[in-house]
Amino acid sequence: MAWLTLSDARAQELRRFRHRTWMVIALCFFARGADAAFGLHIIEQAPSAAAQSGGNCPAKANRAPDHQHLQFKKGI
């Protein structure tokens, strides 16, 4: 199984890469937390998946005001 082993230098490079990757993830986590906690609004908040799904219908956006009688009333 010699083809599955890494040299010591390559193993050290991968270890360093993993360590730096997790440090960047932690930095992003704390930056987002500080932004939210202090209300800095530096990092733009993405809308939730529910807000992105079909909320704006193009047919409703282009409707002229004189066609208001065609809209359905809610609660009937």
MOUR-V748644 format. One record per residue. N is the residue number from 1. RES is the residue in one letter. SS is DSSP state (a for helix, b for strand, c for the rest). PSI is psi in whole degrees, 0 to 359 (* if undefined). D_FIRST is the distance of its C-alpha to the first C-alpha in whole Angstrom. Layout:
n=N res=RES ss=SS psi=PSI d_first=D_FIRST
n=N res=RES ss=SS psi=PSI d_first=D_FIRST
//
This chain:
n=1 res=M ss=c psi=36 d_first=0
n=2 res=A ss=a psi=339 d_first=4
n=3 res=W ss=a psi=349 d_first=5
n=4 res=L ss=a psi=353 d_first=6
n=5 res=T ss=c psi=152 d_first=7
n=6 res=L ss=c psi=152 d_first=11
n=7 res=S ss=c psi=162 d_first=14
n=8 res=D ss=a psi=323 d_first=16
n=9 res=A ss=a psi=317 d_first=19
n=10 res=R ss=a psi=320 d_first=17
n=11 res=A ss=a psi=320 d_first=16
n=12 res=Q ss=a psi=320 d_first=20
n=13 res=E ss=a psi=316 d_first=21
n=14 res=L ss=a psi=320 d_first=20
n=15 res=R ss=a psi=316 d_first=21
n=16 res=R ss=a psi=319 d_first=25
n=17 res=F ss=a psi=314 d_first=25
n=18 res=R ss=a psi=316 d_first=24
n=19 res=H ss=a psi=314 d_first=27
n=20 res=R ss=a psi=323 d_first=29
n=21 res=T ss=a psi=314 d_first=29
n=22 res=W ss=a psi=330 d_first=30
n=23 res=M ss=a psi=321 d_first=33
n=24 res=V ss=a psi=319 d_first=34
n=25 res=I ss=a psi=316 d_first=34
n=26 res=A ss=a psi=320 d_first=36
n=27 res=L ss=a psi=316 d_first=38
n=28 res=C ss=a psi=319 d_first=39
n=29 res=F ss=a psi=313 d_first=39
n=30 res=F ss=a psi=327 d_first=42
n=31 res=A ss=a psi=317 d_first=44
n=32 res=R ss=a psi=322 d_first=44
n=33 res=G ss=a psi=317 d_first=45
n=34 res=A ss=a psi=322 d_first=48
n=35 res=D ss=a psi=317 d_first=49
n=36 res=A ss=a psi=320 d_first=50
n=37 res=A ss=a psi=321 d_first=51
n=38 res=F ss=a psi=359 d_first=53
n=39 res=G ss=c psi=38 d_first=54
n=40 res=L ss=c psi=332 d_first=54
n=41 res=H ss=c psi=38 d_first=53
n=42 res=I ss=c psi=320 d_first=51
n=43 res=I ss=c psi=124 d_first=48
n=44 res=E ss=c psi=133 d_first=49
n=45 res=Q ss=c psi=132 d_first=48
n=46 res=A ss=c psi=143 d_first=47
n=47 res=P ss=c psi=154 d_first=49
n=48 res=S ss=c psi=167 d_first=48
n=49 res=A ss=a psi=326 d_first=46
n=50 res=A ss=a psi=325 d_first=50
n=51 res=A ss=a psi=337 d_first=52
n=52 res=Q ss=a psi=342 d_first=50
n=53 res=S ss=c psi=98 d_first=50
n=54 res=G ss=c psi=26 d_first=53
n=55 res=G ss=c psi=331 d_first=56
n=56 res=N ss=c psi=108 d_first=58
n=57 res=C ss=c psi=125 d_first=59
n=58 res=P ss=a psi=331 d_first=60
n=59 res=A ss=a psi=324 d_first=63
n=60 res=K ss=a psi=329 d_first=64
n=61 res=A ss=a psi=328 d_first=64
n=62 res=N ss=c psi=7 d_first=66
n=63 res=R ss=c psi=132 d_first=69
n=64 res=A ss=c psi=152 d_first=72
n=65 res=P ss=a psi=335 d_first=75
n=66 res=D ss=a psi=355 d_first=77
n=67 res=H ss=a psi=23 d_first=75
n=68 res=Q ss=a psi=333 d_first=74
n=69 res=H ss=a psi=346 d_first=76
n=70 res=L ss=a psi=349 d_first=73
n=71 res=Q ss=c psi=145 d_first=71
n=72 res=F ss=c psi=144 d_first=70
n=73 res=K ss=c psi=138 d_first=72
n=74 res=K ss=c psi=147 d_first=69
n=75 res=G ss=c psi=10 d_first=70
n=76 res=I ss=c psi=* d_first=72
//
